[in-house]
Amino acid sequence: MSFERELIARVQAGEEAAREELVREHAPMVFRLISRFFRYREDVEDLAQDVFLKVFRGIDQVRPDENFPGWLRVVTVNTCYDALRRIQRRSAAIDVYGRLEIEERSTPPAEPESFGRARAAVESLGPKFRIPFLLKEVEDLSVAEIADAMGITQTNVKVRLLRARRKLAALLGDDDGSRHKALAGRRTHEL
């Protein structure tokens, strides 16, 4: 922990090598979190860059004795949440005004049909439900950690998780919840 305090102090002092070291140290966690919400590598890389730009813009506000990885997680989740809301607004505008131009994207790898259905169901959840669901079921964060990362109460997190699970069960055609239990019990890095 003293290494991290020293590193943050060096970054705050404007040391370029310390910035690079901070990115190297925390980029895997940032990329992993972002990839839970976005499938395309280009999107993940762009958002990771946004996260670190925000971190360096606000680095003077960080006290070296605070939980930097927790703060970085909050910045990452909020950046993803903002991006998902922009996408949702864009989709609504396309529905109203029609498509102007279709962007070329790389094709995601083929996946088993059941996994593809589960992924599509999770992606169909709005950000309000998708973010806490992925943080809980994939990242294995506690309700308290999710509440801190999203800036909402623990009760609100629990309600959103319950609603997300119900929506997924309905989307996957699972009235008794058995498919959800299998999905939730999996906790793989693939979702």
N, C-alpha and C positions, 0 to 999 in steps of 0.2 A: 504494500500500500504506500510506503514511503517513496518508492520508485514512481508511482503514479502522481503523487503530490509534487514531486520534483519535476516531472515531465510537464505537468500543467503549469507550474510556475515558469518553466523555461518557455513554453508556448506563449504565455501571457507577456513574457519579456520580449517576444518577437523573434525568437530563434527559429529560423527556417528548418533546420535539421530536427528540432523538437516537433514541429508541425508534421513533418514527414513520418517521424517515429510514432506520433499519436495516431495518424491515419493507418499506418502499418499494423499497429497494435489492435485497433478497434474496427478496422474495415471488415473482417470476417463476420463479426456480430451484426454490423449494420447491413451488410449484403444478405445475410441469412434472414434477418427480420423483413427486409424489403421484399425478398423473393417469396415470402409467405403470401404477399398481397398482389404481386405482379409476376406474370409468367415470362415476359420477354426480357432477355438480357439487356437490351438497350434501355428499357424502362428502369430496370434495377440499377444500372450504372448511372443513368441520369439522376435518379432520385438519391443515390448514395452521394453523388457530387453535391446535390442540393443540401443534403444533411450536413456534410462537412463544411460547406460554405456558411450555413447557419451556425454551426458550432464555433467556427473561427470568428464569426461576427459577434457572437455572444460570449466568447471565452473569458472576457474580463469580468463577467458577472459570476463566473464559477469560482467558488472558494476551494482551494486545494484540499481541504479536509472533508469536503462533501463526497457523496457517492457519485463519481463522474460517470461510471457505466450506466447507472440508473438514469441520470440526467440525459445521457446520450440516447438511451432507449426511448425516453419521452420525446426527444426531438425527432427521432426516427419514426416513431408511431404517428406523431402529429403531421409529419411531412407526408407519410403514406395516406393518412386520413384526408388531408387537403387535396392530394392528387386524386384520390378516389371520388371525392365530392366534385372536383372539376370534370372528371370523366362522366359522372352521373349527370351533371348539368349539360355537358356537351351532347350526351345521348338524348336527353330531353329536347334539346334544340334541334337535333337531327330529326327526331320524330315529328316535331312541329314544322320545321322549315325544309326538311329533306336533305339528302346527302349532297354536299358540294364536291367533295373529293375524297377518294379512298386512299388511305396511306398504305404503302407496301410494308409488310413486316415479315420477319423471318418466320418460318413455319415451326410450330412447337413439335417436339418429338411425339411419335405415336405412343399411346398408352392403352392399357387394357380397358375394355368398354366400361366395366363397373367403376374403375378408378376415374375414368373420364366423366362418367355420370356424377360421381361424388364431387369431383373438381368443379364441374359446371354448376352443380347445386350450390356449392360454397361460394362460387363467384357470382351467383345470382343474388346472394344476400347483399343488402345495402351495407355501406361502410359502418353504420351504427351497430350492426350485428356481426358482420364479418370480422372486424378487427378484434373484438373481445373473444370471439369464438376461436380464431387462429392463435391468438396469444395464449389462450387456455389450453386448447387441445393439441396444438403443434409445438408451441414454444414452452409449454408446461409451466407458465407463470401462475402464481397464486392470484386469487381474487384481489388481494390487497395490492399486489404489484401491478395488476391490470388497471385498477382504480387510479393508482398513482400515475401510470403512464398515460392514461386517457383524461385525467383530471375530472373524474366523476366519482360518485360514492360507490362503496362496495355493494350496497343494495342494488344500485343501478346496474352494476356489472352483472350481478346474479340474475336480474330480470332479463337483461339483454342476452345472456347465455341461454337461459331457458327459452326465450322466444326464438333465438337462432336455431336451437336444437329442434324445436317444434316445426319451424319452417323447413328445415332440412328433412325431417321425417316425412313431412307432407310432400315435399318435392321428390323424395326418393320412393314414395309410395309405401311408407312403413308406418302402419297404424299402431303396431304394438311396441315400437321402439327398438326392436332387436337389431335392425340394420344400423341405427344410430349408435347402439352400444358397441357394435363391432368397429364402426368408424372411429368413435371416440377412444376406444381401447387401443387402437392402432398407434396413435401418437408417432407417426413417422415424419421424417423430414421431407417427404414427398409432397404433402398437401400444400 
